[in-house]
Amino acid sequence: MPFKFENLEVWKLALDYLDDVYRLTENLPKEELYNLRSQWIRAATSVGLNIAEGSTGQTDSEQARFLGYAIRSLVESSACYRIAQRRKYLSENNRAMEDRTVSLIRQLQSFRNKVQRKVNAPRT
């Protein structure tokens, strides 16, 4: 029986994003193995983990809070991408990665807003 988060499109997109991060970090310089690469992978992993943790049947406000954490982790991961670009560790400007990041953050924000509206809805 799948967990609730496994049916969420945003979680599936977070996994695709994480796959991209692993691919991009494979060829970072050896001196970045325990610095930038590790931080980038942890931040990208945290996106999916927070989506999953927030969907565990807790309250809507708890889910919205964890979606906020996922958004923050995605922004952190995006910052790692920018650092890698600036240091010229990436061989090319990866437009697909940038597009996936923008799409994922929009979907996370939309999902969080939807959950937040449920929290703020008047009770009848």
NORWOSUL-V800209 format. One record per residue. RES is the residue in three letters. PHI is phi as a letter, one per 20 degrees, with the letter a starting at -180 (none if undefined). Layout:
res=RES phi=PHI
res=RES phi=PHI
//
This chain:
res=MET phi=none
res=PRO phi=f
res=PHE phi=f
res=LYS phi=g
res=PHE phi=f
res=GLU phi=f
res=ASN phi=e
res=LEU phi=e
res=GLU phi=f
res=VAL phi=f
res=TRP phi=f
res=LYS phi=f
res=LEU phi=f
res=ALA phi=f
res=LEU phi=f
res=ASP phi=f
res=TYR phi=f
res=LEU phi=f
res=ASP phi=g
res=ASP phi=f
res=VAL phi=f
res=TYR phi=g
res=ARG phi=f
res=LEU phi=f
res=THR phi=e
res=GLU phi=g
res=ASN phi=d
res=LEU phi=f
res=PRO phi=g
res=LYS phi=g
res=GLU phi=f
res=GLU phi=e
res=LEU phi=g
res=TYR phi=d
res=ASN phi=d
res=LEU phi=f
res=ARG phi=f
res=SER phi=f
res=GLN phi=f
res=TRP phi=f
res=ILE phi=f
res=ARG phi=f
res=ALA phi=f
res=ALA phi=f
res=THR phi=f
res=SER phi=f
res=VAL phi=g
res=GLY phi=f
res=LEU phi=f
res=ASN phi=f
res=ILE phi=f
res=ALA phi=f
res=GLU phi=f
res=GLY phi=f
res=SER phi=e
res=THR phi=e
res=GLY phi=n
res=GLN phi=f
res=THR phi=f
res=ASP phi=f
res=SER phi=f
res=GLU phi=f
res=GLN phi=f
res=ALA phi=f
res=ARG phi=f
res=PHE phi=f
res=LEU phi=f
res=GLY phi=f
res=TYR phi=f
res=ALA phi=f
res=ILE phi=f
res=ARG phi=f
res=SER phi=f
res=LEU phi=f
res=VAL phi=f
res=GLU phi=f
res=SER phi=f
res=SER phi=f
res=ALA phi=f
res=CYS phi=f
res=TYR phi=g
res=ARG phi=f
res=ILE phi=f
res=ALA phi=f
res=GLN phi=f
res=ARG phi=f
res=ARG phi=f
res=LYS phi=m
res=TYR phi=e
res=LEU phi=e
res=SER phi=f
res=GLU phi=b
res=ASN phi=f
res=ASN phi=e
res=ARG phi=f
res=ALA phi=f
res=MET phi=f
res=GLU phi=f
res=ASP phi=f
res=ARG phi=f
res=THR phi=f
res=VAL phi=f
res=SER phi=f
res=LEU phi=f
res=ILE phi=f
res=ARG phi=f
res=GLN phi=f
res=LEU phi=f
res=GLN phi=f
res=SER phi=f
res=PHE phi=f
res=ARG phi=f
res=ASN phi=f
res=LYS phi=f
res=VAL phi=f
res=GLN phi=f
res=ARG phi=f
res=LYS phi=f
res=VAL phi=f
res=ASN phi=e
res=ALA phi=f
res=PRO phi=f
res=ARG phi=e
res=THR phi=d
//
